[in-house]
């Protein structure tokens, strides 16, 4: 499988770590990922000074950041 080139996401300050309301605390979840996806997730998280769960939170809340890269 060809790798997807995902660059560090801009404006991650919109979702700083632990910046959740009291009624929206994190809960333990389980997901299945390939070793390749897990490694890429770790790489992206490190590039953005986040942990993997925060990187997933960013994806879910603001997407992959493609609309922000256009500079509009």
PDB file with one MODEL, atoms N, CA, C and O in Angstrom:
MODEL        1
ATOM      1  N   UNK A   1       0.835  -1.181   0.000  1.00  0.00           N
ATOM      2  CA  UNK A   1       0.000   0.000   0.000  1.00  0.00           C
ATOM      3  C   UNK A   1       0.880   1.244   0.000  1.00  0.00           C
ATOM      4  O   UNK A   1       1.844   1.327   0.761  1.00  0.00           O
ATOM      5  N   UNK A   2       0.553   2.199  -0.843  1.00  0.00           N
ATOM      6  CA  UNK A   2       1.290   3.446  -0.900  1.00  0.00           C
ATOM      7  C   UNK A   2       0.984   4.289   0.322  1.00  0.00           C
ATOM      8  O   UNK A   2      -0.158   4.334   0.778  1.00  0.00           O
ATOM      9  N   UNK A   3       2.011   4.967   0.863  1.00  0.00           N
ATOM     10  CA  UNK A   3       1.806   5.821   2.024  1.00  0.00           C
ATOM     11  C   UNK A   3       1.118   7.117   1.638  1.00  0.00           C
ATOM     12  O   UNK A   3       1.256   7.604   0.516  1.00  0.00           O
ATOM     13  N   UNK A   4       0.391   7.656   2.569  1.00  0.00           N
ATOM     14  CA  UNK A   4      -0.266   8.944   2.380  1.00  0.00           C
ATOM     15  C   UNK A   4       0.625   9.995   2.993  1.00  0.00           C
ATOM     16  O   UNK A   4       1.051   9.853   4.140  1.00  0.00           O
ATOM     17  N   UNK A   5       0.916  11.046   2.255  1.00  0.00           N
ATOM     18  CA  UNK A   5       1.769  12.116   2.751  1.00  0.00           C
ATOM     19  C   UNK A   5       0.918  13.116   3.527  1.00  0.00           C
ATOM     20  O   UNK A   5       0.255  13.971   2.939  1.00  0.00           O
ATOM     21  N   UNK A   6       0.945  12.999   4.853  1.00  0.00           N
ATOM     22  CA  UNK A   6       0.207  13.921   5.703  1.00  0.00           C
ATOM     23  C   UNK A   6       1.219  14.771   6.446  1.00  0.00           C
ATOM     24  O   UNK A   6       2.062  14.254   7.179  1.00  0.00           O
ATOM     25  N   UNK A   7       1.131  16.065   6.254  1.00  0.00           N
ATOM     26  CA  UNK A   7       2.049  16.986   6.907  1.00  0.00           C
ATOM     27  C   UNK A   7       1.524  17.363   8.287  1.00  0.00           C
ATOM     28  O   UNK A   7       0.345  17.160   8.574  1.00  0.00           O
ATOM     29  N   UNK A   8       2.395  17.916   9.157  1.00  0.00           N
ATOM     30  CA  UNK A   8       1.904  18.369  10.455  1.00  0.00           C
ATOM     31  C   UNK A   8       0.713  19.309  10.280  1.00  0.00           C
ATOM     32  O   UNK A   8       0.683  20.129   9.362  1.00  0.00           O
ATOM     33  N   UNK A   9      -0.242  19.180  11.151  1.00  0.00           N
ATOM     34  CA  UNK A   9      -1.473  19.943  11.050  1.00  0.00           C
ATOM     35  C   UNK A   9      -1.290  21.319  11.671  1.00  0.00           C
ATOM     36  O   UNK A   9      -0.745  21.455  12.766  1.00  0.00           O
ATOM     37  N   UNK A  10      -1.752  22.329  10.957  1.00  0.00           N
ATOM     38  CA  UNK A  10      -1.654  23.702  11.449  1.00  0.00           C
ATOM     39  C   UNK A  10      -2.769  23.979  12.441  1.00  0.00           C
ATOM     40  O   UNK A  10      -3.798  23.303  12.444  1.00  0.00           O
ATOM     41  N   UNK A  11      -2.556  24.975  13.279  1.00  0.00           N
ATOM     42  CA  UNK A  11      -3.562  25.450  14.232  1.00  0.00           C
ATOM     43  C   UNK A  11      -4.005  24.383  15.220  1.00  0.00           C
ATOM     44  O   UNK A  11      -5.182  24.318  15.573  1.00  0.00           O
ATOM     45  N   UNK A  12      -3.069  23.537  15.674  1.00  0.00           N
ATOM     46  CA  UNK A  12      -3.436  22.541  16.668  1.00  0.00           C
ATOM     47  C   UNK A  12      -3.739  23.186  18.014  1.00  0.00           C
ATOM     48  O   UNK A  12      -4.277  22.529  18.906  1.00  0.00           O
ATOM     49  N   UNK A  13      -3.405  24.450  18.170  1.00  0.00           N
ATOM     50  CA  UNK A  13      -3.693  25.132  19.431  1.00  0.00           C
ATOM     51  C   UNK A  13      -5.195  25.226  19.680  1.00  0.00           C
ATOM     52  O   UNK A  13      -5.617  25.548  20.791  1.00  0.00           O
ATOM     53  N   UNK A  14      -6.009  24.947  18.654  1.00  0.00           N
ATOM     54  CA  UNK A  14      -7.453  24.937  18.846  1.00  0.00           C
ATOM     55  C   UNK A  14      -7.880  23.838  19.810  1.00  0.00           C
ATOM     56  O   UNK A  14      -8.944  23.925  20.424  1.00  0.00           O
ATOM     57  N   UNK A  15      -7.051  22.800  19.945  1.00  0.00           N
ATOM     58  CA  UNK A  15      -7.379  21.677  20.804  1.00  0.00           C
ATOM     59  C   UNK A  15      -6.202  21.321  21.690  1.00  0.00           C
ATOM     60  O   UNK A  15      -5.615  20.250  21.533  1.00  0.00           O
ATOM     61  N   UNK A  16      -5.838  22.210  22.633  1.00  0.00           N
ATOM     62  CA  UNK A  16      -4.720  21.869  23.511  1.00  0.00           C
ATOM     63  C   UNK A  16      -5.057  20.663  24.383  1.00  0.00           C
ATOM     64  O   UNK A  16      -6.227  20.400  24.663  1.00  0.00           O
ATOM     65  N   UNK A  17      -4.034  19.936  24.809  1.00  0.00           N
ATOM     66  CA  UNK A  17      -4.258  18.758  25.631  1.00  0.00           C
ATOM     67  C   UNK A  17      -5.068  19.108  26.870  1.00  0.00           C
ATOM     68  O   UNK A  17      -4.887  20.168  27.469  1.00  0.00           O
ATOM     69  N   UNK A  18      -5.955  18.210  27.240  1.00  0.00           N
ATOM     70  CA  UNK A  18      -6.777  18.311  28.443  1.00  0.00           C
ATOM     71  C   UNK A  18      -7.673  19.545  28.462  1.00  0.00           C
ATOM     72  O   UNK A  18      -8.082  19.985  29.536  1.00  0.00           O
ATOM     73  N   UNK A  19      -7.982  20.103  27.321  1.00  0.00           N
ATOM     74  CA  UNK A  19      -8.858  21.271  27.263  1.00  0.00           C
ATOM     75  C   UNK A  19     -10.283  20.816  26.921  1.00  0.00           C
ATOM     76  O   UNK A  19     -10.838  21.175  25.883  1.00  0.00           O
ATOM     77  N   UNK A  20     -10.851  20.016  27.825  1.00  0.00           N
ATOM     78  CA  UNK A  20     -12.184  19.487  27.608  1.00  0.00           C
ATOM     79  C   UNK A  20     -13.067  19.934  28.762  1.00  0.00           C
ATOM     80  O   UNK A  20     -12.599  20.079  29.891  1.00  0.00           O
ATOM     81  N   UNK A  21     -14.334  20.151  28.477  1.00  0.00           N
ATOM     82  CA  UNK A  21     -15.259  20.552  29.525  1.00  0.00           C
ATOM     83  C   UNK A  21     -15.470  19.389  30.495  1.00  0.00           C
ATOM     84  O   UNK A  21     -15.194  18.233  30.172  1.00  0.00           O
ATOM     85  N   UNK A  22     -15.962  19.715  31.680  1.00  0.00           N
ATOM     86  CA  UNK A  22     -16.175  18.690  32.706  1.00  0.00           C
ATOM     87  C   UNK A  22     -17.122  17.590  32.244  1.00  0.00           C
ATOM     88  O   UNK A  22     -16.970  16.433  32.636  1.00  0.00           O
ATOM     89  N   UNK A  23     -18.095  17.945  31.415  1.00  0.00           N
ATOM     90  CA  UNK A  23     -19.053  16.947  30.952  1.00  0.00           C
ATOM     91  C   UNK A  23     -18.552  16.176  29.728  1.00  0.00           C
ATOM     92  O   UNK A  23     -19.279  15.347  29.180  1.00  0.00           O
ATOM     93  N   UNK A  24     -17.327  16.442  29.300  1.00  0.00           N
ATOM     94  CA  UNK A  24     -16.771  15.753  28.137  1.00  0.00           C
ATOM     95  C   UNK A  24     -15.367  15.244  28.444  1.00  0.00           C
ATOM     96  O   UNK A  24     -14.403  15.623  27.779  1.00  0.00           O
ATOM     97  N   UNK A  25     -15.258  14.396  29.439  1.00  0.00           N
ATOM     98  CA  UNK A  25     -13.959  13.826  29.771  1.00  0.00           C
ATOM     99  C   UNK A  25     -13.665  12.659  28.834  1.00  0.00           C
ATOM    100  O   UNK A  25     -14.574  12.065  28.254  1.00  0.00           O
ATOM    101  N   UNK A  26     -12.400  12.347  28.699  1.00  0.00           N
ATOM    102  CA  UNK A  26     -12.017  11.227  27.849  1.00  0.00           C
ATOM    103  C   UNK A  26     -12.402   9.909  28.506  1.00  0.00           C
ATOM    104  O   UNK A  26     -12.396   9.776  29.729  1.00  0.00           O
ATOM    105  N   UNK A  27     -12.735   8.943  27.663  1.00  0.00           N
ATOM    106  CA  UNK A  27     -13.063   7.598  28.108  1.00  0.00           C
ATOM    107  C   UNK A  27     -12.186   6.616  27.354  1.00  0.00           C
ATOM    108  O   UNK A  27     -11.778   6.874  26.222  1.00  0.00           O
ATOM    109  N   UNK A  28     -11.904   5.509  27.980  1.00  0.00           N
ATOM    110  CA  UNK A  28     -11.103   4.477  27.347  1.00  0.00           C
ATOM    111  C   UNK A  28     -11.863   3.910  26.151  1.00  0.00           C
ATOM    112  O   UNK A  28     -13.014   3.495  26.283  1.00  0.00           O
ATOM    113  N   UNK A  29     -11.222   3.892  24.989  1.00  0.00           N
ATOM    114  CA  UNK A  29     -11.799   3.348  23.749  1.00  0.00           C
ATOM    115  C   UNK A  29     -10.836   2.302  23.205  1.00  0.00           C
ATOM    116  O   UNK A  29      -9.681   2.214  23.622  1.00  0.00           O
ATOM    117  N   UNK A  30     -11.327   1.539  22.295  1.00  0.00           N
ATOM    118  CA  UNK A  30     -10.504   0.530  21.651  1.00  0.00           C
ATOM    119  C   UNK A  30     -10.657   0.667  20.141  1.00  0.00           C
ATOM    120  O   UNK A  30     -11.773   0.756  19.631  1.00  0.00           O
ATOM    121  N   UNK A  31      -9.535   0.685  19.429  1.00  0.00           N
ATOM    122  CA  UNK A  31      -9.567   0.725  17.966  1.00  0.00           C
ATOM    123  C   UNK A  31      -8.577  -0.302  17.437  1.00  0.00           C
ATOM    124  O   UNK A  31      -7.636  -0.694  18.127  1.00  0.00           O
ATOM    125  N   UNK A  32      -8.799  -0.719  16.230  1.00  0.00           N
ATOM    126  CA  UNK A  32      -7.871  -1.650  15.574  1.00  0.00           C
ATOM    127  C   UNK A  32      -7.208  -0.908  14.419  1.00  0.00           C
ATOM    128  O   UNK A  32      -7.877  -0.322  13.566  1.00  0.00           O
ATOM    129  N   UNK A  33      -5.880  -0.947  14.413  1.00  0.00           N
ATOM    130  CA  UNK A  33      -5.101  -0.306  13.357  1.00  0.00           C
ATOM    131  C   UNK A  33      -4.002  -1.256  12.911  1.00  0.00           C
ATOM    132  O   UNK A  33      -3.545  -2.103  13.678  1.00  0.00           O
ATOM    133  N   UNK A  34      -3.588  -1.105  11.670  1.00  0.00           N
ATOM    134  CA  UNK A  34      -2.426  -1.855  11.198  1.00  0.00           C
ATOM    135  C   UNK A  34      -1.183  -1.288  11.875  1.00  0.00           C
ATOM    136  O   UNK A  34      -1.207  -0.180  12.411  1.00  0.00           O
ATOM    137  N   UNK A  35      -0.107  -2.052  11.845  1.00  0.00           N
ATOM    138  CA  UNK A  35       1.154  -1.551  12.395  1.00  0.00           C
ATOM    139  C   UNK A  35       1.607  -0.293  11.665  1.00  0.00           C
ATOM    140  O   UNK A  35       2.171   0.616  12.273  1.00  0.00           O
ATOM    141  N   UNK A  36       1.358  -0.246  10.360  1.00  0.00           N
ATOM    142  CA  UNK A  36       1.736   0.918   9.559  1.00  0.00           C
ATOM    143  C   UNK A  36       0.968   2.153  10.005  1.00  0.00           C
ATOM    144  O   UNK A  36       1.557   3.219  10.182  1.00  0.00           O
ATOM    145  N   UNK A  37      -0.341   2.019  10.187  1.00  0.00           N
ATOM    146  CA  UNK A  37      -1.159   3.154  10.620  1.00  0.00           C
ATOM    147  C   UNK A  37      -0.762   3.605  12.022  1.00  0.00           C
ATOM    148  O   UNK A  37      -0.710   4.805  12.292  1.00  0.00           O
ATOM    149  N   UNK A  38      -0.479   2.657  12.920  1.00  0.00           N
ATOM    150  CA  UNK A  38      -0.090   2.989  14.291  1.00  0.00           C
ATOM    151  C   UNK A  38       1.231   3.761  14.292  1.00  0.00           C
ATOM    152  O   UNK A  38       1.384   4.736  15.028  1.00  0.00           O
ATOM    153  N   UNK A  39       2.172   3.326  13.473  1.00  0.00           N
ATOM    154  CA  UNK A  39       3.466   4.007  13.393  1.00  0.00           C
ATOM    155  C   UNK A  39       3.303   5.417  12.821  1.00  0.00           C
ATOM    156  O   UNK A  39       3.923   6.362  13.309  1.00  0.00           O
ATOM    157  N   UNK A  40       2.471   5.558  11.788  1.00  0.00           N
ATOM    158  CA  UNK A  40       2.237   6.880  11.186  1.00  0.00           C
ATOM    159  C   UNK A  40       1.533   7.799  12.174  1.00  0.00           C
ATOM    160  O   UNK A  40       1.853   8.985  12.256  1.00  0.00           O
ATOM    161  N   UNK A  41       0.581   7.262  12.921  1.00  0.00           N
ATOM    162  CA  UNK A  41      -0.111   8.049  13.940  1.00  0.00           C
ATOM    163  C   UNK A  41       0.880   8.535  14.991  1.00  0.00           C
ATOM    164  O   UNK A  41       0.822   9.687  15.420  1.00  0.00           O
ATOM    165  N   UNK A  42       1.784   7.659  15.404  1.00  0.00           N
ATOM    166  CA  UNK A  42       2.811   8.034  16.372  1.00  0.00           C
ATOM    167  C   UNK A  42       3.718   9.121  15.808  1.00  0.00           C
ATOM    168  O   UNK A  42       4.055  10.077  16.506  1.00  0.00           O
ATOM    169  N   UNK A  43       4.112   8.975  14.546  1.00  0.00           N
ATOM    170  CA  UNK A  43       4.972   9.963  13.886  1.00  0.00           C
ATOM    171  C   UNK A  43       4.284  11.332  13.825  1.00  0.00           C
ATOM    172  O   UNK A  43       4.893  12.352  14.149  1.00  0.00           O
ATOM    173  N   UNK A  44       3.030  11.348  13.412  1.00  0.00           N
ATOM    174  CA  UNK A  44       2.282  12.606  13.326  1.00  0.00           C
ATOM    175  C   UNK A  44       2.107  13.245  14.697  1.00  0.00           C
ATOM    176  O   UNK A  44       2.224  14.463  14.840  1.00  0.00           O
ATOM    177  N   UNK A  45       1.831  12.433  15.689  1.00  0.00           N
ATOM    178  CA  UNK A  45       1.663  12.952  17.044  1.00  0.00           C
ATOM    179  C   UNK A  45       2.965  13.585  17.535  1.00  0.00           C
ATOM    180  O   UNK A  45       2.946  14.674  18.108  1.00  0.00           O
ATOM    181  N   UNK A  46       4.085  12.916  17.314  1.00  0.00           N
ATOM    182  CA  UNK A  46       5.370  13.458  17.739  1.00  0.00           C
ATOM    183  C   UNK A  46       5.691  14.762  17.016  1.00  0.00           C
ATOM    184  O   UNK A  46       6.182  15.706  17.635  1.00  0.00           O
ATOM    185  N   UNK A  47       5.421  14.824  15.717  1.00  0.00           N
ATOM    186  CA  UNK A  47       5.677  16.043  14.941  1.00  0.00           C
ATOM    187  C   UNK A  47       4.859  17.229  15.458  1.00  0.00           C
ATOM    188  O   UNK A  47       5.262  18.382  15.306  1.00  0.00           O
ATOM    189  N   UNK A  48       3.714  16.939  16.064  1.00  0.00           N
ATOM    190  CA  UNK A  48       2.819  17.986  16.562  1.00  0.00           C
ATOM    191  C   UNK A  48       2.848  18.104  18.080  1.00  0.00           C
ATOM    192  O   UNK A  48       1.992  18.760  18.672  1.00  0.00           O
ATOM    193  N   UNK A  49       3.843  17.462  18.716  1.00  0.00           N
ATOM    194  CA  UNK A  49       4.003  17.492  20.175  1.00  0.00           C
ATOM    195  C   UNK A  49       2.732  17.060  20.903  1.00  0.00           C
ATOM    196  O   UNK A  49       2.310  17.691  21.872  1.00  0.00           O
ATOM    197  N   UNK A  50       2.135  15.982  20.422  1.00  0.00           N
ATOM    198  CA  UNK A  50       0.928  15.432  21.013  1.00  0.00           C
ATOM    199  C   UNK A  50       1.125  13.952  21.278  1.00  0.00           C
ATOM    200  O   UNK A  50       2.099  13.349  20.827  1.00  0.00           O
ATOM    201  N   UNK A  51       0.194  13.378  22.009  1.00  0.00           N
ATOM    202  CA  UNK A  51       0.158  11.930  22.146  1.00  0.00           C
ATOM    203  C   UNK A  51      -0.826  11.402  21.102  1.00  0.00           C
ATOM    204  O   UNK A  51      -1.619  12.161  20.544  1.00  0.00           O
ATOM    205  N   UNK A  52      -0.768  10.103  20.847  1.00  0.00           N
ATOM    206  CA  UNK A  52      -1.600   9.540  19.782  1.00  0.00           C
ATOM    207  C   UNK A  52      -3.085   9.812  19.992  1.00  0.00           C
ATOM    208  O   UNK A  52      -3.790  10.128  19.034  1.00  0.00           O
ATOM    209  N   UNK A  53      -3.571   9.697  21.219  1.00  0.00           N
ATOM    210  CA  UNK A  53      -5.008   9.920  21.436  1.00  0.00           C
ATOM    211  C   UNK A  53      -5.407  11.364  21.134  1.00  0.00           C
ATOM    212  O   UNK A  53      -6.519  11.615  20.670  1.00  0.00           O
ATOM    213  N   UNK A  54      -4.506  12.312  21.395  1.00  0.00           N
ATOM    214  CA  UNK A  54      -4.791  13.713  21.064  1.00  0.00           C
ATOM    215  C   UNK A  54      -4.800  13.915  19.554  1.00  0.00           C
ATOM    216  O   UNK A  54      -5.576  14.719  19.038  1.00  0.00           O
ATOM    217  N   UNK A  55      -3.944  13.191  18.847  1.00  0.00           N
ATOM    218  CA  UNK A  55      -3.915  13.293  17.389  1.00  0.00           C
ATOM    219  C   UNK A  55      -5.234  12.788  16.813  1.00  0.00           C
ATOM    220  O   UNK A  55      -5.775  13.395  15.889  1.00  0.00           O
ATOM    221  N   UNK A  56      -5.753  11.694  17.342  1.00  0.00           N
ATOM    222  CA  UNK A  56      -7.048  11.182  16.900  1.00  0.00           C
ATOM    223  C   UNK A  56      -8.139  12.190  17.221  1.00  0.00           C
ATOM    224  O   UNK A  56      -9.047  12.399  16.417  1.00  0.00           O
ATOM    225  N   UNK A  57      -8.058  12.815  18.386  1.00  0.00           N
ATOM    226  CA  UNK A  57      -9.031  13.842  18.781  1.00  0.00           C
ATOM    227  C   UNK A  57      -9.033  14.994  17.776  1.00  0.00           C
ATOM    228  O   UNK A  57     -10.096  15.490  17.401  1.00  0.00           O
ATOM    229  N   UNK A  58      -7.861  15.413  17.344  1.00  0.00           N
ATOM    230  CA  UNK A  58      -7.753  16.485  16.353  1.00  0.00           C
ATOM    231  C   UNK A  58      -8.384  16.057  15.039  1.00  0.00           C
ATOM    232  O   UNK A  58      -9.149  16.816  14.444  1.00  0.00           O
ATOM    233  N   UNK A  59      -8.070  14.839  14.576  1.00  0.00           N
ATOM    234  CA  UNK A  59      -8.668  14.345  13.330  1.00  0.00           C
ATOM    235  C   UNK A  59     -10.187  14.387  13.412  1.00  0.00           C
ATOM    236  O   UNK A  59     -10.857  14.833  12.480  1.00  0.00           O
ATOM    237  N   UNK A  60     -10.720  13.922  14.526  1.00  0.00           N
ATOM    238  CA  UNK A  60     -12.167  13.852  14.683  1.00  0.00           C
ATOM    239  C   UNK A  60     -12.806  15.235  14.779  1.00  0.00           C
ATOM    240  O   UNK A  60     -13.897  15.448  14.250  1.00  0.00           O
ATOM    241  N   UNK A  61     -12.143  16.168  15.443  1.00  0.00           N
ATOM    242  CA  UNK A  61     -12.738  17.484  15.673  1.00  0.00           C
ATOM    243  C   UNK A  61     -12.535  18.457  14.522  1.00  0.00           C
ATOM    244  O   UNK A  61     -13.424  19.256  14.228  1.00  0.00           O
ATOM    245  N   UNK A  62     -11.374  18.404  13.863  1.00  0.00           N
ATOM    246  CA  UNK A  62     -11.132  19.392  12.803  1.00  0.00           C
ATOM    247  C   UNK A  62     -10.742  18.778  11.476  1.00  0.00           C
ATOM    248  O   UNK A  62     -10.453  19.510  10.529  1.00  0.00           O
ATOM    249  N   UNK A  63     -10.724  17.480  11.375  1.00  0.00           N
ATOM    250  CA  UNK A  63     -10.364  16.834  10.126  1.00  0.00           C
ATOM    251  C   UNK A  63      -8.857  16.774   9.951  1.00  0.00           C
ATOM    252  O   UNK A  63      -8.100  17.008  10.893  1.00  0.00           O
ATOM    253  N   UNK A  64      -8.437  16.467   8.761  1.00  0.00           N
ATOM    254  CA  UNK A  64      -7.006  16.306   8.484  1.00  0.00           C
ATOM    255  C   UNK A  64      -6.299  17.616   8.217  1.00  0.00           C
ATOM    256  O   UNK A  64      -5.086  17.622   8.008  1.00  0.00           O
ATOM    257  N   UNK A  65      -7.010  18.718   8.217  1.00  0.00           N
ATOM    258  CA  UNK A  65      -6.375  20.008   8.040  1.00  0.00           C
ATOM    259  C   UNK A  65      -6.219  20.432   6.588  1.00  0.00           C
ATOM    260  O   UNK A  65      -5.596  21.461   6.323  1.00  0.00           O
ATOM    261  N   UNK A  66      -6.758  19.682   5.644  1.00  0.00           N
ATOM    262  CA  UNK A  66      -6.577  20.003   4.238  1.00  0.00           C
ATOM    263  C   UNK A  66      -7.161  21.352   3.881  1.00  0.00           C
ATOM    264  O   UNK A  66      -6.557  22.074   3.089  1.00  0.00           O
ATOM    265  N   UNK A  67      -8.321  21.733   4.431  1.00  0.00           N
ATOM    266  CA  UNK A  67      -8.924  23.008   4.106  1.00  0.00           C
ATOM    267  C   UNK A  67      -8.125  24.167   4.646  1.00  0.00           C
ATOM    268  O   UNK A  67      -8.215  25.274   4.114  1.00  0.00           O
ATOM    269  N   UNK A  68      -7.344  23.947   5.693  1.00  0.00           N
ATOM    270  CA  UNK A  68      -6.544  25.007   6.292  1.00  0.00           C
ATOM    271  C   UNK A  68      -5.248  25.227   5.513  1.00  0.00           C
ATOM    272  O   UNK A  68      -4.670  26.312   5.582  1.00  0.00           O
ATOM    273  N   UNK A  69      -4.789  24.233   4.784  1.00  0.00           N
ATOM    274  CA  UNK A  69      -3.543  24.355   4.046  1.00  0.00           C
ATOM    275  C   UNK A  69      -3.670  25.228   2.812  1.00  0.00           C
ATOM    276  O   UNK A  69      -2.660  25.660   2.257  1.00  0.00           O
ATOM    277  N   UNK A  70      -4.875  25.491   2.378  1.00  0.00           N
ATOM    278  CA  UNK A  70      -5.051  26.271   1.150  1.00  0.00           C
ATOM    279  C   UNK A  70      -4.710  27.735   1.350  1.00  0.00           C
ATOM    280  O   UNK A  70      -4.533  28.472   0.380  1.00  0.00           O
ATOM    281  N   UNK A  71      -4.615  28.173   2.639  1.00  0.00           N
ATOM    282  CA  UNK A  71      -4.249  29.550   2.913  1.00  0.00           C
ATOM    283  C   UNK A  71      -5.398  30.524   2.812  1.00  0.00           C
ATOM    284  O   UNK A  71      -5.182  31.735   2.850  1.00  0.00           O
ATOM    285  N   UNK A  72      -6.602  30.033   2.686  1.00  0.00           N
ATOM    286  CA  UNK A  72      -7.777  30.909   2.575  1.00  0.00           C
ATOM    287  C   UNK A  72      -8.272  31.320   3.945  1.00  0.00           C
ATOM    288  O   UNK A  72      -9.253  32.056   4.052  1.00  0.00           O
TER     289      UNK A  72
ENDMDL
END
